[in-house]
Amino acid sequence: MFNDTPATLSRRMFLARVAGGIAAWSSVNGYARENSTTEEPYFLTRGVVLTPEDFTWTGWPEAAKEARLTTISLHHSQSPAHVIRFVQSPAGRRVLEQCQKLGLQVEYELHAMRELLPRDLFSKDPSLFRMDDQGQRNPDANLCVHSSAALQIAAENALRMAKILQPATHRYFFWGDDGLPWCRCPQCRDLGDSDQALLLENSLVEALQSWDPQARLAHLAYANSLQPPRSIRPHPGIFLEFAPIHRRYDIPFESGEDEAQRQNLAALDANLQIFGAKNAQALEYWLDVSRFSQWTKPAKKLPFSPSTLQADLHTYGRRGIRHLTSFAVYIDADYVRQYGIPPIQTYGDALYQEKPE
């Protein structure tokens, strides 16, 4: 039944640990031991990404703490302004206070471009904005990364936002517009979307570090920026955040059964060659009801696969990735009323593991 090579034996031992949580587990070939709860878990960040609306289920912070998650990240698909309004509201302040009391770190993962470069500036200076494939300046998405004025405005607004949305971890997430194109002007057109995103990020992290010397900023490898940059090299304060939104979840990431899956995994490895694994984070969709509902309510029941999660942890862990989080959007009061408590505990137990063999 098993091919007992060292690699497969190591894989099965790691998956046995994941499946067993912190309880006693018995590995293959008669080797057994108790999984020590005193050792540091291998995955240092164990998180969920939520929108303000998800906190209509008031049990989120307690459930995250019970599952031994470390981090709750606030997100909105369109604008950070929604998150800012939430954290400044009585309900949002209660969530932040509860997270602080429970020892949960709070971060902010945001498609931020509409706040970094306000669209109403287009009428004053179109050169700040991207050129489309037809040669027209357009305020529909992102910016022109060869506009020094655009970079300066974005950096100033990133600082303003950071002072309102201060992450406990000093990790910042100011992403480009969601899956939308970057600039095609004569100066930018030879740079791919990943290079243009990174050029902006290098500028932003320098500004952030002028205020917060510990600041680090994510480079989001996702959709049109999934492939690694070719020309621009990351500032030391940049870390990789890899979000394989188009992968399958009915099979493990590294199963080899699907060509698109293999391409996603190759993109991960190529990005790690550029950014390194030390601070890299995988932003996954294991708990993302919104994705499995095609971002439309009413929400569908989450098709959670513990075996896929277990195999994926091995895939990330053996590449040296120690920071993992998952979107868990649409898990709100309505979802819990209809489907019951989601598998947060199972998710947290799986992530609370020692280093993969």
C-alpha positions as CSV (number, residue, x, y, z in Angstrom):
1,M,0.0,0.0,0.0
2,F,2.8,2.4,0.9
3,N,6.0,3.2,-1.0
4,D,8.3,3.6,2.0
5,T,11.0,5.9,0.6
6,P,12.4,8.5,3.0
7,A,10.4,11.2,1.3
8,T,7.0,9.4,1.4
9,L,7.7,8.3,5.0
10,S,8.4,11.8,6.0
11,R,5.3,13.0,4.3
12,R,3.1,10.4,6.0
13,M,4.6,11.2,9.4
14,F,3.9,14.9,9.0
15,L,0.3,14.3,7.8
16,A,-0.2,12.0,10.8
17,R,0.8,14.8,13.1
18,V,-1.6,17.2,11.4
19,A,-4.5,14.8,11.5
20,G,-3.9,14.1,15.2
21,G,-3.8,17.8,16.3
22,I,-2.1,18.0,19.6
23,A,-3.4,14.6,20.8
24,A,-1.2,11.5,20.8
25,W,-0.5,10.1,17.4
26,S,1.0,6.9,16.1
27,S,3.2,7.2,13.0
28,V,4.0,4.5,10.5
29,N,6.2,1.4,11.0
30,G,5.5,1.3,14.7
31,Y,7.1,4.6,15.6
32,A,5.0,6.6,18.1
33,R,5.4,9.4,20.5
34,E,3.3,12.1,22.2
35,N,3.1,15.4,20.3
36,S,4.6,17.9,22.7
37,T,2.6,21.0,23.4
38,T,5.7,22.8,24.7
39,E,7.4,23.1,21.4
40,E,6.9,26.1,19.2
41,P,4.4,25.4,16.4
42,Y,6.1,25.4,13.0
43,F,3.5,27.8,11.5
44,L,4.0,31.1,13.3
45,T,1.1,32.9,11.7
46,R,-2.1,31.0,11.8
47,G,-4.8,33.3,10.7
48,V,-8.1,34.1,9.1
49,V,-9.1,37.0,6.8
50,L,-12.5,38.5,7.5
51,T,-14.6,41.5,6.4
52,P,-16.4,43.8,8.9
53,E,-19.7,42.1,8.0
54,D,-18.5,38.7,9.1
55,F,-18.5,40.0,12.7
56,T,-22.2,39.8,12.8
57,W,-21.3,36.4,14.2
58,T,-19.9,37.7,17.5
59,G,-18.3,34.4,18.2
60,W,-15.4,35.0,15.8
61,P,-12.7,36.2,18.3
62,E,-13.4,33.5,20.8
63,A,-13.5,30.8,18.1
64,A,-10.2,32.0,16.7
65,K,-8.6,32.0,20.2
66,E,-10.0,28.5,21.0
67,A,-8.5,27.2,17.7
68,R,-5.1,28.7,18.7
69,L,-5.0,31.0,15.8
70,T,-2.7,34.0,16.1
71,T,-4.1,36.5,13.7
72,I,-7.3,38.0,12.5
73,S,-7.0,40.2,9.4
74,L,-9.6,42.7,8.3
75,H,-10.3,43.0,4.6
76,H,-12.7,44.6,2.1
77,S,-12.7,43.7,-1.5
78,Q,-13.3,47.2,-2.8
79,S,-12.0,49.9,-0.4
80,P,-10.1,50.3,2.8
81,A,-12.6,53.0,3.7
82,H,-15.1,50.3,4.8
83,V,-12.5,48.9,7.2
84,I,-11.6,52.3,8.5
85,R,-15.2,53.1,9.2
86,F,-15.6,49.7,11.0
87,V,-12.6,50.1,13.3
88,Q,-13.8,53.6,14.2
89,S,-17.3,52.4,15.0
90,P,-18.4,51.1,18.4
91,A,-18.8,47.6,17.0
92,G,-15.3,47.7,15.5
93,R,-13.7,49.0,18.6
94,R,-15.3,46.2,20.6
95,V,-13.8,43.7,18.1
96,L,-10.4,45.2,18.4
97,E,-10.6,45.4,22.2
98,Q,-11.7,41.7,22.4
99,C,-8.8,40.6,20.1
100,Q,-6.4,42.5,22.3
101,K,-7.8,40.9,25.4
102,L,-7.6,37.4,23.9
103,G,-4.0,38.0,22.6
104,L,-5.0,37.9,18.9
105,Q,-3.0,40.0,16.5
106,V,-4.9,42.2,14.1
107,E,-3.8,43.0,10.6
108,Y,-5.3,44.7,7.6
109,E,-5.2,43.1,4.1
110,L,-6.5,45.6,1.6
111,H,-6.9,46.4,-2.1
112,A,-5.8,49.9,-1.4
113,M,-5.2,51.7,-4.7
114,R,-8.3,53.8,-4.7
115,E,-7.2,55.4,-1.4
116,L,-3.5,55.5,-2.2
117,L,-4.2,57.4,-5.5
118,P,-7.7,58.9,-5.3
119,R,-9.5,58.6,-8.6
120,D,-10.7,62.2,-8.5
121,L,-7.2,63.4,-9.2
122,F,-7.5,62.2,-12.8
123,S,-9.2,65.4,-13.8
124,K,-6.3,67.4,-12.5
125,D,-3.4,65.3,-13.7
126,P,-4.1,62.2,-16.0
127,S,-0.4,61.4,-16.1
128,L,-0.7,60.0,-12.6
129,F,-2.8,57.1,-13.9
130,R,-2.2,54.1,-16.0
131,M,-2.3,54.1,-19.8
132,D,-4.5,51.4,-21.3
133,D,-3.8,49.2,-24.3
134,Q,-5.4,51.9,-26.6
135,G,-2.9,54.5,-25.5
136,Q,-5.4,56.4,-23.3
137,R,-4.8,57.4,-19.7
138,N,-7.5,55.8,-17.5
139,P,-8.4,56.1,-13.8
140,D,-10.0,52.6,-13.8
141,A,-7.2,50.8,-12.0
142,N,-3.8,51.2,-10.3
143,L,-1.4,53.9,-11.5
144,C,1.6,54.8,-13.6
145,V,4.6,53.6,-11.7
146,H,6.9,55.9,-13.8
147,S,5.0,59.0,-12.4
148,S,7.1,60.2,-9.5
149,A,4.2,62.3,-8.4
150,A,1.9,59.3,-8.3
151,L,4.4,57.3,-6.2
152,Q,4.7,60.2,-3.8
153,I,1.0,60.7,-3.4
154,A,0.6,56.9,-2.9
155,A,3.3,56.9,-0.2
156,E,1.8,59.8,1.6
157,N,-1.6,58.2,1.7
158,A,-0.2,54.8,2.7
159,L,1.4,56.6,5.8
160,R,-1.9,58.2,6.6
161,M,-3.7,54.9,6.4
162,A,-1.1,53.0,8.4
163,K,-1.5,55.5,11.2
164,I,-5.2,54.6,11.4
165,L,-4.9,50.9,10.7
166,Q,-1.9,50.0,12.7
167,P,-1.1,46.2,12.5
168,A,0.1,44.6,15.7
169,T,2.7,42.7,13.7
170,H,4.2,45.6,11.8
171,R,3.2,43.8,8.6
172,Y,1.3,45.9,6.1
173,F,-0.8,44.8,3.1
174,F,-1.5,47.5,0.6
175,W,-2.4,45.6,-2.6
176,G,-3.1,46.8,-6.1
177,D,-6.6,46.8,-7.5
178,D,-8.2,43.4,-7.5
179,G,-6.9,41.5,-10.6
180,L,-6.9,44.7,-12.7
181,P,-4.2,45.7,-15.2
182,W,-1.3,48.1,-14.6
183,C,0.2,50.7,-16.9
184,R,1.0,50.3,-20.6
185,C,2.6,53.7,-21.3
186,P,5.9,53.7,-23.2
187,Q,8.0,53.7,-20.0
188,C,5.9,51.0,-18.2
189,R,4.9,48.6,-21.0
190,D,8.0,46.5,-20.8
191,L,7.4,45.9,-17.1
192,G,5.0,43.1,-16.3
193,D,2.2,43.6,-13.8
194,S,4.3,41.9,-11.0
195,D,7.2,44.2,-11.7
196,Q,5.0,47.3,-11.6
197,A,3.4,46.2,-8.4
198,L,6.8,45.6,-6.8
199,L,8.1,49.0,-8.0
200,L,5.2,50.7,-6.2
201,E,5.7,48.4,-3.1
202,N,9.4,49.3,-2.9
203,S,8.4,53.0,-2.7
204,L,5.7,52.4,-0.1
205,V,7.8,50.3,2.2
206,E,10.5,53.0,2.3
207,A,7.8,55.5,3.3
208,L,6.3,53.2,5.9
209,Q,9.8,52.5,7.5
210,S,10.4,56.3,7.9
211,W,7.5,56.1,10.4
212,D,7.6,52.5,11.6
213,P,11.2,51.2,11.3
214,Q,9.9,47.6,11.8
215,A,7.5,47.9,8.9
216,R,7.3,45.1,6.3
217,L,5.1,45.2,3.3
218,A,3.6,42.3,1.3
219,H,4.0,41.7,-2.4
220,L,0.8,40.0,-3.4
221,A,1.4,37.2,-5.9
222,Y,-2.1,36.7,-7.2
223,A,-4.1,36.6,-10.4
224,N,-2.3,38.9,-12.9
225,S,0.7,39.3,-10.5
226,L,1.0,35.5,-9.8
227,Q,4.2,35.2,-11.8
228,P,7.4,36.6,-10.2
229,P,8.8,40.0,-11.2
230,R,11.5,39.7,-13.9
231,S,13.3,43.1,-13.7
232,I,12.6,44.8,-10.3
233,R,14.2,43.4,-7.2
234,P,12.5,43.6,-3.8
235,H,13.4,46.1,-1.1
236,P,14.6,44.1,2.0
237,G,11.3,45.1,3.7
238,I,9.2,43.3,1.2
239,F,7.9,39.8,1.8
240,L,6.0,37.4,-0.4
241,E,2.3,36.8,0.0
242,F,1.2,34.0,-2.3
243,A,-2.6,33.7,-3.0
244,P,-3.5,30.9,-5.5
245,I,-7.1,31.9,-6.0
246,H,-7.5,29.8,-9.2
247,R,-6.4,26.5,-7.7
248,R,-8.6,23.5,-6.9
249,Y,-9.6,22.5,-3.4
250,D,-11.0,19.0,-4.1
251,I,-7.4,17.8,-4.5
252,P,-4.2,18.7,-2.7
253,F,-2.1,21.6,-4.2
254,E,0.8,19.2,-5.0
255,S,-1.2,16.3,-6.2
256,G,0.0,16.6,-9.8
257,E,-3.4,15.7,-11.2
258,D,-4.2,19.1,-12.7
259,E,-2.1,21.2,-15.1
260,A,-3.3,24.5,-13.7
261,Q,-2.4,23.3,-10.3
262,R,1.1,22.4,-11.4
263,Q,1.4,25.9,-12.9
264,N,0.3,27.5,-9.7
265,L,2.8,25.5,-7.7
266,A,5.6,26.4,-10.2
267,A,4.7,30.1,-9.7
268,L,5.1,29.7,-6.0
269,D,8.5,28.1,-6.4
270,A,9.6,30.9,-8.8
271,N,8.4,33.6,-6.4
272,L,10.3,32.0,-3.5
273,Q,13.5,32.2,-5.6
274,I,13.0,36.0,-5.8
275,F,11.6,36.8,-2.3
276,G,12.8,33.9,-0.2
277,A,10.8,31.9,2.3
278,K,11.9,33.5,5.5
279,N,8.9,35.8,5.9
280,A,6.7,34.5,3.1
281,Q,3.0,33.9,3.7
282,A,0.5,31.8,1.9
283,L,-2.9,33.5,1.7
284,E,-5.3,30.6,1.1
285,Y,-9.0,29.9,0.6
286,W,-9.6,26.7,2.6
287,L,-12.3,28.5,4.7
288,D,-13.4,31.0,2.1
289,V,-17.2,30.6,1.8
290,S,-17.3,33.7,-0.5
291,R,-15.1,32.0,-3.1
292,F,-17.0,28.7,-3.0
293,S,-20.3,30.8,-3.3
294,Q,-18.9,32.7,-6.3
295,W,-18.9,35.8,-4.2
296,T,-22.7,35.9,-4.2
297,K,-25.1,35.4,-1.3
298,P,-26.9,33.4,-0.1
299,A,-23.8,31.6,1.0
300,K,-23.2,27.9,0.2
301,K,-22.0,25.5,2.8
302,L,-18.2,25.4,2.9
303,P,-16.8,22.3,1.1
304,F,-14.0,21.9,3.6
305,S,-11.5,19.1,3.0
306,P,-9.3,18.1,6.0
307,S,-7.2,15.8,3.8
308,T,-6.5,18.6,1.3
309,L,-5.6,21.0,4.1
310,Q,-3.2,18.4,5.6
311,A,-1.5,17.8,2.3
312,D,-1.2,21.5,1.6
313,L,0.4,22.1,5.0
314,H,3.2,19.7,4.0
315,T,3.5,21.5,0.6
316,Y,4.0,24.9,2.2
317,G,6.0,23.6,5.2
318,R,8.6,21.8,3.3
319,R,9.3,25.0,1.3
320,G,10.0,26.8,4.5
321,I,6.8,28.9,4.6
322,R,5.9,29.5,8.2
323,H,3.0,32.0,7.8
324,L,-0.4,30.8,6.7
325,T,-3.8,32.4,6.7
326,S,-7.1,31.8,4.9
327,F,-9.9,33.9,3.8
328,A,-13.0,33.0,5.8
329,V,-15.4,35.6,4.3
330,Y,-19.2,35.0,4.5
331,I,-18.8,33.1,7.7
332,D,-21.2,35.5,9.5
333,A,-24.3,35.2,11.7
334,D,-26.5,34.1,8.8
335,Y,-24.0,31.4,7.8
336,V,-23.8,30.0,11.4
337,R,-27.6,30.0,11.7
338,Q,-28.0,28.0,8.5
339,Y,-25.0,25.7,8.7
340,G,-23.7,25.7,12.2
341,I,-20.2,26.4,13.5
342,P,-17.7,26.1,10.7
343,P,-14.6,23.9,11.0
344,I,-12.4,26.6,12.6
345,Q,-11.2,24.3,15.3
346,T,-10.1,21.6,12.8
347,Y,-8.3,24.2,10.8
348,G,-6.6,25.6,13.9
349,D,-5.6,22.2,15.1
350,A,-4.0,21.3,11.8
351,L,-1.9,24.5,11.7
352,Y,-0.7,24.1,15.3
353,Q,2.0,21.7,14.4
354,E,5.7,21.1,14.8
355,K,8.1,21.5,12.0
356,P,7.5,19.1,9.0
357,E,10.0,16.3,8.8
